[in-house]
């Protein structure tokens, strides 16, 4: 029965605390998603410079003068060696001076933003070498994005659903499924079906992915499994607090720092390296490798995702063992009722 106290308005201090909490939440969300984009810049981006040593030294000095600290330069002898580094995902692109005038070799599939930066740098170098300042630098896209999605919008937009898929998996399995083994099995099963569905949409409908459909499915499935099992494990060990920690880590740290829409080297400071140690960042880079580079450069991402997946399974197992060891609490139905005398 409701009382007058139950229907009384909340106190003004309660309203003030709610407003303060909402202000903190919206500030954290804005910082998490805006700071990496606003403070992004090119730094330590691996590229190759191909050509004779005298010419490559000149290009290296010019790049350091124009953009100090922007590039991590590998010097190679010829064009073929530079192209191999790009295909192996060792570098994002190359400046080829083996023919005299700088030629730019890009890979928009690795990062459209860095490819554009290399084009601008190549144009500046070409103008400094050519007598005619209007001579454009020759640009060749060695590993291009699909014609149906030349800006890579589908791949960038798919980063958030990957994270949400893992979080929603943990939410639904926690509420609907009992038993540690069944929850783990459910998470792995959805990772496979979700990977099949997402890869089909991105590759066959939107045209945002190339490469092997099964390899792309595996990359997506491993990302979903790593995310969902980590959150499931934390929830099973710490309860709602564990779920909050896991979801916040993946959504507020992992997703903004994934570098999927640009590149990890474009993010400020150490944040790009941190993002590659979390499932969203590792998953995005793995999908680029399977879709556009025949799996080259995927080893680091696979190791990171497998480690998170294994840690999630271990946490689930520990949480399940702890729950079994807790003494069962008697319920109202389990209380002993007095036996009523039989009536005639």
N, C-alpha and C positions, 0 to 999 in steps of 0.2 A: 504493500500500500504506500503510495507516494505521500510524502509529508511536505509541509510548507518549506522546510529547509532544502529538500531535494529540488524544488522548483525555483529557489531563490537565485537571482543573478550572481554570476561569479564576481569575486572581489576585484577592485581595480588593480591591485598588485598582480593578480593572476593575469589580467589582460595585458599589463605591462610586460610581464615575463614572456607571454606568448609573442608579443610584438618584437621583443628583443631577440628571441630565438629565431623568428622568421627573418629578421634582418641579418643575423649571422649566417643563416642558411643561404639566402640569396647572394650574400657577399662571397661566400665560399664558392658557390656555383659559378658566379661571374668570373672570379679569379681563376678557377680551375680551367674554364674553357676559353677565356680571353687572353690570359697572360702568355701562353705559348705562341698564339698567333701574332699578337702585337709585338712581342719581343723577338720574333723569329728573324734569323739572318743567316748568311752563309758563313760557316766556319769549319775548318778541317774537313772539307769535302774531298774525298779521294778522287783524283783525276789522273790521267796519263798525259805525258807530252812526248810525242814521237818525232824522231829526227836525229841529225848529227849532234854531237855533244855541244858544239859551239852554239848552234841555233837553240837547242833546248835550254841551255844555261841562260841565254838571252830572254827567252820566254818566261822562264822561272823568275828571273829578276824583275821583269815587267809586271808579272802577276802579283808578286809580293809588294811591289810599289803601288799598284792600283788598289789591290784588296788585301791588305796585310792579314795573314792568318786565315784567309778564306779557304785555301786549298791545301790538301796534302798530296804532293805531286810525286808520281812515279815516272821515272824516265825510261823509255824503251827505244829500241833501235829503229823500228819501222812501223808502218800502218797495221800490218797483220798482228803484231804483238799487242798493240793498243786495242784493236778490236777484240782480241781474245780476252783481255782483261775486262772489257765491258761485258762480254757474254758470260764470263764467270762471276760477274757481280763483284769484282774486286775494285772497280772504279765506276763512277757515274757517267763518264764521258772522256773525251780526249781532244787535245789540240795537236794537230799533225802539221809539223813544219818540215817534213821530209822533202816536200816539193818546192820549198822556198816560202811562198805565201801561206800564212796560217789557214788551215782547214779545220773546221769544227766537226767532231763526231759526237753525236748525242745519243741518249737512250731515254726517250720520254716515258717508256714503260717503267723505268726505274724511278724517275721523278721528273714530272713536267716542269716543276719550278726550277730545278737545277739545270735542266736542259735549256730553259730560257736564259738563265744566268750565263751559261757557257756561250750561247749565241751572242749575247751582248758583249761578253769579254772578247770573243773571237772577232766581232766587228771592230772593236776598239784596237785590237792588235793588228788587224788587217789594214786599217786606216793609217796606223803608224808606220807600216811597212810599204804601203803603196804610195805612189806619187799622187794619184787621184784619190782624194779623201772620200769621194763618194763610192768607191769600189766596195761592194758588199762582200762579206766573208762567205765562202762556200760552206754550207751546213748539210750534213748527212745524218739522218736519223737511223741508226743501226738497229735499234730495237724499239719499234714504234708501238703506240697504243692502238687498239682495234679501230677500224674505220667507223664503226657504229658508235664509238665512245672515245673520240680523239682527245678529250680533256681528262679522261680518267674519272669522271664524276661517279660512275657506278661503284668503282672500287673504293673511293673515298667515302661515299654514302653508306657502303656496306659495313664500315667499321663499327658504327653504333649498333646495328642489329646483331652483330656478333656478340657484343658485350651484353646487350639486353637478352639475347637468347640464353646465355649462360645464367644470368640472374633469374629470369623467369623459370628456367628449369629447376633451379634450387628452390624457388618459392613454391611451385606446384608440387614437386616431389615431397617437400617437407610437410605440406598440408594434406596431401592425398595418399601418400604411400608410407607404410610402416615397414620397418626392417631395414637394417643397414645394407644387406646384400641386394635387396630389391631396389633400394634407392640408387645404389651404384649402377646396377644393371639398367635401370630406367634412364639415368643420365647418359650412359654410354649408347644406349639404343637411340635416344633422341639426338645425340651428337651425330650419329650416322644418318638418320632420316632428315634432320635439319640440314646437314651438310649436302645431302643429295638435292634437297629442295632449293637451298640458297645458290648452290653452284649452277643448277639448271636455270634459275631465273637470271643470274648475272651473265651466264655464258650463252644460253640459247635464246633468251628473250631480249635482254637489254644489250647483249653483244659487248659487255665490258671486260670479258675474259677470253684469252686464247688458251692454247695448250691442251693438256689432257683433262677431260672432264673428271675422271676418277682421281687424278692427282689433286685437282682443285677441291674436289669433295673431301679428300683426306685432309687437306690443309684447314678447311673450314671446320670439319668434324673435330680435329685435334684441338682447335682453338676453343670451340664450344665446350668440349669435354674438360679441358684444363680449367676453364672459368667456372663451370657449374660444379665440378667436383671439389674445387677449392672452397667455394662458398658453402657447399653442403657439409664439407668437413669441419669448417669453422662453426657452422650452426650446430652441428651435432656435438661439438666439444664445448662451445660457449653459449649456446642458446641464441636468443635474438641478438645479443651483443655481437656474437660471431658473425651472424648474417649481416648486420650493419657494417662491421669492419670489412668483410669481404666485398660487399656490394659497393661501398664507398671507395675501396682501393681500386676496383676494376673500373668504376664509372668516373670518379673524380680525379684519379691519378693515371690509371692505365690508358683510358680512352683519349684524353687530351694530349698525353705525351707519346701516343703511338707513332706519330709521324707518318701515318698512312696517306694523308692528303698531300703532304709535301715530301719530307725526308727527315730522318732522325737528326741529321747534321744541320738542319735548318732551325731546330728548336734551341732555345737559349741555354747556355751553359751546359751543365751535366744532365739536364732533363731528358735529352734525347737518348743518352746511354741508359738512364733509369727506365725509360719507356720500353726499351728493347728487352728488359729483364722481366717484363710483365706480359701476361697473355695477349692483351690487345695489340701491343706493338709487335711482339714476336709473331702473332698470327697474321698481321697485315703484311709483314715482310715475307713470311712463308708463302702467302698467297701470290705475291708478286713473283716469287721465284718459280713456283709451279706453273703460273699462267703465262709467263713471258720469257723465262730464262732456262727452261728445261730442268728445273730443280737446282740449278747452280746457286750457291750461296745460301742454301736452306739449312745447313747443318746446325748453325747456332740457334736458329729459331726452333728447330725440332727438339734440340736439347732442352731449351728453356721451357717449352710447352710440356714436354714429357716430365720434366721435374715438377712442374706445378700439378700435373695430373697425378703423378705418384704421391706427392705430398697430400693432395686432397683425399686419395684413397686411404692413406695411412691415418689421416685425421678422422675420417669416417669410421674406420675400424676402431680407433681408440675411443671415440665417442660412443660407439655401439657397445664396447666392452664395459665402459663406465656405466652406461644406462642399465645393463644387465645386473651389475653388482649393487645397484641401489636397492634398498629394501622396498618392497611394494607397500604402498599406503592403502589402508583399508578404505573402502568406499561405503556410501550409505547402504548400497545393496548388500554389502558383505557383512553388515552388523547382524548379530544374533537377535532374533525376535523371540519373545516369550511365546510358548505354545499355548494356544487357547484351548480350553476344555471343550471336548466334543459335546455337541447338543443332540438331543434325541431327534 
